Amino acid sequence: MSKSKQTQVIGVASGKGGVGKTTVSVNLAVALSQMGQRVMLFDADLGLANAQIALGARAEYNLSHFLSGQKTLQEIMVKTRQGVLLVPGASGLQELAALSNLQAAGIVQAFESLTQDLDVLVVDVAAGISPSVLTFLAACQRRFIVVQDDPSSIADAYGTIKVMSQELKLDEIYLVPNAVRTQTQGWRLYQRLNDVCVRFLGHSIQYLTAIEEDEMVLAALKKYQSVLELAPGTAAARDFRRLAELTTELRPLQGPSGGIQFFMQRLMQGQAR
């Protein structure tokens, strides 16, 4: 595959914590890798980073070592047993939870030398709408918003979408209902939230598929595995494979330079505002 092929950059976010954002990020990355895609997962949930735990990966260094200048991004990166390249965040460090836009720009700039051979970069951002979260989301090409079917999750997801669409003027926003009883429930949740977006924001959001509730997701996490490894025949594993397949079928986007260069340029434009 040519290096000139555009790298798809997907930001995975949620309005509130605890709705399965990192679970979606990790299992999407693993499903893409199982399809033969070259995938990198950047754990940008910098205050409560846990992607490496979910992947069962041991990372000697993390993003704090990069930000302090002790290590390069290449040196902190690890390849997991699932074939995913992981850039680990650092958990429990307040200074990373309050990352500045300038620091975020430095992180993204360092990606250029790492990602020329990637098909997909999945960016798992923190919950909420902090400045660094919005900076990362603005720099991505597509944004997957994970939501559960409860009032607080729906309200917070709408708030995140509102900020992205009205303040940042972002499009390519996809809703990913998680832990729903059926695909029908997931589709109806999307319809309800989309109707609100059309009515009050003046535009619609997009939809790929939902992830059904599955007790094996938690069981996999307890074993430091993705559900696709522990229980590939389950409903959730099927849904993550479906999400990955639909992700690869999305039309190419024409960014300023494509791929990670798009990520960098969008981020730098944000600094100039």
MINUKE-606042 format. One record per residue (C-alpha): residue number from 1; chain; x, y, z. Coordinates in steps of 0.5 Angstrom, whole numbers, plus 500, padded with zeros to 3 digits. Each point is the difference from the previous one (the first is absolute). Layout:
BEGIN
> nr|kette|xx|yy|zz
> NUM|A|X|Y|Z
...
! end
This chain:
BEGIN
> nr|kette|xx|yy|zz
> 1|A|500|500|500
> 2|A|503|507|498
> 3|A|502|504|506
> 4|A|496|506|496
> 5|A|494|497|502
> 6|A|496|504|505
> 7|A|500|498|507
> 8|A|493|500|503
> 9|A|500|504|507
> 10|A|494|499|504
> 11|A|499|503|507
> 12|A|496|496|505
> 13|A|496|504|505
> 14|A|495|500|505
> 15|A|496|506|504
> 16|A|501|496|507
> 17|A|504|495|502
> 18|A|498|493|502
> 19|A|496|499|493
> 20|A|506|495|497
> 21|A|504|505|496
> 22|A|506|496|501
> 23|A|497|494|499
> 24|A|498|502|493
> 25|A|506|503|498
> 26|A|504|494|502
> 27|A|496|495|497
> 28|A|499|504|494
> 29|A|507|500|499
> 30|A|501|493|501
> 31|A|494|498|495
> 32|A|504|504|495
> 33|A|506|497|501
> 34|A|497|493|499
> 35|A|498|503|494
> 36|A|507|501|497
> 37|A|500|507|502
> 38|A|506|504|502
> 39|A|497|503|507
> 40|A|503|505|505
> 41|A|496|501|506
> 42|A|502|507|504
> 43|A|498|500|507
> 44|A|498|507|501
> 45|A|496|499|506
> 46|A|506|503|503
> 47|A|497|500|508
> 48|A|497|493|500
> 49|A|504|497|494
> 50|A|498|492|500
> 51|A|501|498|493
> 52|A|506|496|502
> 53|A|496|496|505
> 54|A|495|498|496
> 55|A|505|498|495
> 56|A|504|496|505
> 57|A|506|504|497
> 58|A|506|502|505
> 59|A|503|507|498
> 60|A|506|502|504
> 61|A|499|507|498
> 62|A|494|504|498
> 63|A|498|507|498
> 64|A|503|503|506
> 65|A|507|498|498
> 66|A|499|503|493
> 67|A|497|507|503
> 68|A|506|501|505
> 69|A|505|499|494
> 70|A|503|493|503
> 71|A|497|496|494
> 72|A|498|500|493
> 73|A|493|498|498
> 74|A|503|494|496
> 75|A|504|498|507
> 76|A|493|500|504
> 77|A|496|497|494
> 78|A|499|492|501
> 79|A|497|495|496
> 80|A|495|496|503
> 81|A|499|492|499
> 82|A|493|502|496
> 83|A|505|504|495
> 84|A|498|507|502
> 85|A|505|505|501
> 86|A|498|503|506
> 87|A|503|507|503
> 88|A|498|500|507
> 89|A|497|505|504
> 90|A|502|501|508
> 91|A|495|499|505
> 92|A|499|504|506
> 93|A|504|506|498
> 94|A|497|507|501
> 95|A|504|504|496
> 96|A|498|495|494
> 97|A|493|500|502
> 98|A|501|508|499
> 99|A|504|500|493
> 100|A|501|506|497
> 101|A|498|501|492
> 102|A|508|502|499
> 103|A|502|493|503
> 104|A|494|497|496
> 105|A|503|503|494
> 106|A|507|497|502
> 107|A|497|493|501
> 108|A|497|500|493
> 109|A|506|503|496
> 110|A|504|494|503
> 111|A|495|495|496
> 112|A|502|502|493
> 113|A|506|496|500
> 114|A|496|494|503
> 115|A|494|499|496
> 116|A|502|500|493
> 117|A|499|493|499
> 118|A|493|500|504
> 119|A|493|499|497
> 120|A|496|502|507
> 121|A|502|504|506
> 122|A|495|500|505
> 123|A|501|505|505
> 124|A|496|499|507
> 125|A|499|506|503
> 126|A|498|502|507
> 127|A|493|501|502
> 128|A|497|507|500
> 129|A|501|506|496
> 130|A|507|503|503
> 131|A|504|504|496
> 132|A|505|494|498
> 133|A|494|495|499
> 134|A|497|505|495
> 135|A|507|502|497
> 136|A|501|492|498
> 137|A|493|499|498
> 138|A|501|506|495
> 139|A|506|497|497
> 140|A|497|494|498
> 141|A|497|498|494
> 142|A|494|497|503
> 143|A|497|500|507
> 144|A|496|494|503
> 145|A|496|502|506
> 146|A|498|494|505
> 147|A|494|500|504
> 148|A|496|496|504
> 149|A|492|500|500
> 150|A|499|504|507
> 151|A|498|507|501
> 152|A|507|503|502
> 153|A|504|496|495
> 154|A|495|503|495
> 155|A|501|507|502
> 156|A|507|500|501
> 157|A|501|497|493
> 158|A|495|506|497
> 159|A|504|505|504
> 160|A|507|497|497
> 161|A|497|500|493
> 162|A|497|507|501
> 163|A|507|503|501
> 164|A|503|496|495
> 165|A|495|502|494
> 166|A|499|507|503
> 167|A|506|503|502
> 168|A|505|496|497
> 169|A|496|499|493
> 170|A|502|493|500
> 171|A|496|494|496
> 172|A|501|493|499
> 173|A|497|499|507
> 174|A|498|492|501
> 175|A|496|498|505
> 176|A|502|493|503
> 177|A|494|497|505
> 178|A|504|496|505
> 179|A|497|494|505
> 180|A|493|500|496
> 181|A|495|494|501
> 182|A|499|500|492
> 183|A|502|503|494
> 184|A|493|503|499
> 185|A|501|503|507
> 186|A|507|503|498
> 187|A|497|503|493
> 188|A|494|503|504
> 189|A|505|503|505
> 190|A|503|503|494
> 191|A|494|503|497
> 192|A|498|503|506
> 193|A|506|504|501
> 194|A|501|501|493
> 195|A|493|503|500
> 196|A|502|505|505
> 197|A|507|502|496
> 198|A|496|501|494
> 199|A|494|505|504
> 200|A|505|504|504
> 201|A|507|499|497
> 202|A|497|500|493
> 203|A|504|494|497
> 204|A|500|493|501
> 205|A|505|495|503
> 206|A|502|493|497
> 207|A|499|493|502
> 208|A|504|494|498
> 209|A|498|494|505
> 210|A|499|499|508
> 211|A|503|496|505
> 212|A|495|495|503
> 213|A|501|499|508
> 214|A|504|494|501
> 215|A|503|497|507
> 216|A|506|497|496
> 217|A|503|507|499
> 218|A|501|501|508
> 219|A|502|493|500
> 220|A|505|502|495
> 221|A|503|506|503
> 222|A|501|496|507
> 223|A|504|495|496
> 224|A|504|506|496
> 225|A|497|498|494
> 226|A|496|503|494
> 227|A|493|497|500
> 228|A|502|498|492
> 229|A|506|495|503
> 230|A|496|497|506
> 231|A|493|499|497
> 232|A|500|501|493
> 233|A|494|497|499
> 234|A|496|505|504
> 235|A|495|506|498
> 236|A|505|505|502
> 237|A|506|497|496
> 238|A|495|500|494
> 239|A|498|507|501
> 240|A|507|502|501
> 241|A|502|496|494
> 242|A|494|504|496
> 243|A|502|507|503
> 244|A|507|498|497
> 245|A|498|498|493
> 246|A|495|506|499
> 247|A|506|505|503
> 248|A|504|497|494
> 249|A|495|501|495
> 250|A|499|508|501
> 251|A|502|504|495
> 252|A|507|503|500
> 253|A|500|507|502
> 254|A|504|506|497
> 255|A|504|503|506
> 256|A|505|506|499
> 257|A|505|494|498
> 258|A|497|494|502
> 259|A|501|495|506
> 260|A|504|502|506
> 261|A|502|507|496
> 262|A|493|501|500
> 263|A|500|499|508
> 264|A|506|505|501
> 265|A|498|505|496
> 266|A|493|500|503
> 267|A|503|501|507
> 268|A|505|505|498
> 269|A|494|504|497
> 270|A|497|499|507
> 271|A|506|504|503
> 272|A|499|506|495
> 273|A|493|501|502
! end
